Amino acid sequence: MSTRTRRLLLFVIWVVPIAGVVWWATKQRAPTFPSDAKGILALVGALALYAVATLMRGERWFHILHRADVKDASRADAHALVPVGYMGNNVLPARGGELLRTFLLGGRAKATKRTILGTILAERVLDAVALGVILVVLAAGLLERLPKPNETLVLAGVGVLILLVLGAAIAFLRYRERLIFVLRALAPVAAPSKQLLSRFGFVLLVVSLLIWCVEASVYMAVGHAVDITLSLRDGLAVVAFTNAAALIPAAPGYIGTYDAAVIFAVGAVSTAAKSTILSYLLLLRFVLFIPITVVGLVLLVARYGGVSRIRAARAEASAEASRAEAATAAV
């Protein structure tokens, strides 16, 4: 991909959603923020609930690390690196916080960085499955209302699926040796996720569902602060939709894509005015992004060496990537 094409793609993915949200916001009345005791208490409650969800994520990662034999990873590091990772995701592109967590823990624990990255991948798998379960439950009541699928569309879908399978088979046969090499290289990354196929994984899935319920309650509490009433079902629906939108490559802090998802989802589950939804969006962004970014930055500087450690981690990552490319080219 040429530099010009890459820049154009980044413009479309990053700038267009941001411009769309800004344009929409300028068409609304100025947002209002709570100043009474009820609204302020609701925001304090939202911050407390988000802190609980973050602690639950840290504890979950700690158990995944130990299950993956990264036994010298301390509970303190597991809990501290979660907000550091969130801080990285909020200020760096391409979810850079995940790599930041990998290299910072890799400098303390006696484990390969691929194994540590695999534990973070296991977290993402749990979150994806939990959100999938939530979406299935939310959609269960809608299935009976759906019309019967068009037979032509079904046949076309089956045909596309068959072509994809055949294409994958041909690609595997043609590049078998390289694919086997890559799969072997990625085995340490996949190993922690394989361990989820057990009673241990089921328990962590239940914990993950509880985490998302706590996060849904954060959305509900922020809604209470601006007089938007969201049930737990509504909160889960907004959480599931906004986090699905977060999978789209976006600017740091998911600016644009996340905002558009919140505006759409809250508008779909409530009858709130657009100006009220704008107030909700701004407060939600404050609760979910500002405190954890500040805490992550403080922990990065105080516990992990600050910017100099980030530069060292980036240099190490580049060196490892170069070695991996050289090894792949040699196959």
N, C-alpha and C positions, 0 to 999 in steps of 0.2 A: 504494500500500500504506500503510495507516494505521500510526501509531506503535505502537499496541497490537499489531497483527498482526506488525509487524517484530520487536518485543521477544519475542513468543511464538515466532516462528521462530528467533530467535537462541538462545532458551532450549532449544528442542528440539535444534538443531544443535550448540550448544556444551556446555550443561550436562548433557544426558542422557548423551552418551558419557563425559564425565569422571566423572559419578556412577557409571556402570556399571563403569568400570575401577577406581575407588576401592573400590566394593563388592566386586568380584572380588578385589582385592589384600588386603582385610581378612580374607578367608576363607582366605588362604594362610598358611603358616608364614613367620616373619620371614626376609627375604632374607639370604643370606650372600655375602660378597664375597671375592675371592681375596686371600690374604696370603702365599702362597708365591712363589718366584722365577718359576715357570712361568706362573702367572696374571698376575703383574705385567708380565712380558715380553710376554705376549700382548696386554695392554692398551696397552702402549707401542707395540707393532707396529701395533695398530689405529689409534692416533692418527697414527702415521707414514703409514700407508696412506691415511688420510682427508686428510692434508695433501697427499699426492701427487695424489689425485683433485681436490682443490680447485685445485692449481696447474694441472692439466690443463684444468680448466674455465676458468681465467683465460686460459690460452694459446689455447684454442678461441675464446673471446669476442674476444680481441685480433685474431685473423685474420678473424672475422666482421665486426668493426668496420672493418678496413681494406678488406675486400671491398665494404663498403657505402659506401666513400669517406669514412669518418670517420678520415682519415689522420693527423689531429693528436692522436688519442687515443693516449696512450703505453702501452707494455706495462706499466709500473708501475701506471698507473691501472686497466688491465684486471684485473690480478692483485689489486690492493688492493680494488677495488669488489666483487669476488665475495664475500669474507667480510663486507663491509659489507652487501651485499644479503641474505646469509644471516642476519646479525644482525637486519636489519629484518624478514625473514619470521618470525623466531623471537619477536619482541617486539611486532610490529604485526599487526593483523588484515588479512585479504584480501590476503595476500602483498605487504604494503606495501614490502618490500625491493626489489622490482622497480622501483617508482616512485622509490624513494630512489636507486637506481643511475642511473636515467634523468636525474634532475634534478642530481645531483652531477656526473656526467660532462658534462651539458649546460652546466654553468657553466665547463667547461674546454675542451671541444672545439667547433670551429666546425661544428656540425651541428644540425639541428632535433631537438627532443626526440622527435618522432614517429619519426624515423629511428633514433635510439638505442633507443627502445622497440622498434622493429622488429627490431633486432639481438638483443635479449633474447627476443623472440618466436621468432626463428630458433633460438635455443638451446633453447627449450621444444619446438619442433617436432622438432629433432634428438633430444632426450631421449625424446619421445613415440614417435617412429619406432623408436628403438633398443629401448625397452622393449617395443614391439609385436613387434619381431623376436624378442626374448628370449622373450616369452610364446608366440609361435607355435612356436618351437623346443621349448620346454618342453612344449607341449600336443601336439606332433606324435605322440608315443608313445601319447596317449590317444584319438586320433581313431578308430582301428580298434575300440576298445572301446565307442564310443558306439552306442546303438541307432538304428535308422532313424527319422528324424523323422516325426511324425504328419502325415498329409496335410492334415487340417483346420487344424492349427496353421500349416502352411506357407502354405495359402491365406489364412488370417487375417492372417499377417504380410505377405504380398504386398498384400493389400487395404489394410492400414494404411499401407504404403509408398506405394501409389498415392495415397491420400488426402493424405498429407504432401506429395507432389510437387505435386498439384493445389492444395493450400492455399498452398504456396510460390509457385506460378505466379500464383495470383489476387492474393496479397499484392504480388508484384512489379509486376503490371500496375496495381494500384490506387495503390501508393505509389512508382511508378517514378522520378519526379523526385527525391524525397527520398532514395531508395536510391542513385541514381546520385551524388547530392551526397555522401552518406556514404562511398560507395566511393572517390570521388575524394579525399576528405579522408583516408581511411585508406590510400591508395596508398603513401605513404612508409613506413607501418608494415609493409605487406606486401612491399615491395621486397626487403629482405634475405632473406626466406624464399624468394622466387622464385629467388634466386641459388643456392639449395641444389640446384636441378635441373640439376646439372652435375657434372663430375669433382671439382671443389672440394667440392661437397656430399657426394659419395660418400666422399671422404677424411675429411671431418668426421663422417660417420655411423660410419665405422670407429673413429675416435677416440672417439666417444660410446659405442660398444659397449665399448671398452677401459675408459672411465671407469666404466661400470656394473659391469664385471668387477672393477675395483679396489674399488669400493664393496661389492660382494658379498664380497670378501675381508676387508673391515672387519667385516662381520657374522660371517664365519667365525672371525676372530681373537677377537672378543668371546665367541663361543660356546666357543672353546677355553679362554678364561679361566675359565668356569664349568662346564667338562666337558660342553658340548653339542656333539656332533660334527655339523658341517654340511659337506657336499660343496659344490663350486662350483655344481653344479646346484641344491642346496638354497638356497645363499646367493642365487643369482640369482632363485629363486622368491620368497624372502622380500622381497628388494629390489623386485621387480616388483610384488608385491601391496601392500606398504606404500606405495610411491610412487603406486600407483593410488588407494589410500585417501586419500592427501594431496590429491587433486583435490577431495575433498568439502570444502565450506566449513567451517572449524573455528576454534577459538580460537587465539590466537597460540601458536606452537610446535607446532601440530597436536595440542594436548593432547586426549586422549580418543580421537579417530579413529585417530591413528598408533599409540597404545598398544594399542588393541583389535586393529588389523591385525597388529602384531608378535606379540601373544599368540596370535591365531588361526593365523597362518602358521607360526610356530615349532612350535606344537602339532601342526600338520598334517604337518610334515616330520621331526619327531623324536619320540622317546619320553620326552623329559625330563619330570620332575615339574613340577607347576604352580609350586611354590615356586622351583624352579630357573629356570623361564621368567621369573618375576618378577625374580629377580636379574639375568638376562640383559637384560630390558627396561630396568632402571634403569641398568645399565652402558652399554648401547647409547645410551640418552638422554644420558648423560654424554659419551660419546665424540663423538656426532654433533652435539650442541647446545651444550654449555658452552664448550669451547675456541674454537670458531669465533665464537660470540657475543661472547666477551671480546675476541678479536682484532679482530673487526669494529668493536666499540665503541671500542677504542683507536685504530684507523685513522681512524674517523669524527672523533674528537676531535683527533687529532694532525695529520691530513692534510687534512681537509675542513671544519673549522670547528665541529664538534660540533652541539649542539642548536639553536643560533641558525641554522645553515645548514639544518637540517631545517625549522624554522619558515618560513624564507624560501622553501624549496622547496615547502612546503605552500601558502603564500600564492600563489606563482607558479602552482601547479597549479590552485588554485581560480579564479584569474583566467583562465587558459587555458580551463578548463571552461566558465566563464561566457560567454567569447567564442564558444566553439564552439556552445553552446546558442542564443545569440542569432543566430548565422549560420544554424543549422538551422531555427530558427523563422521566419526571413526567407524561406526557400525556399518 
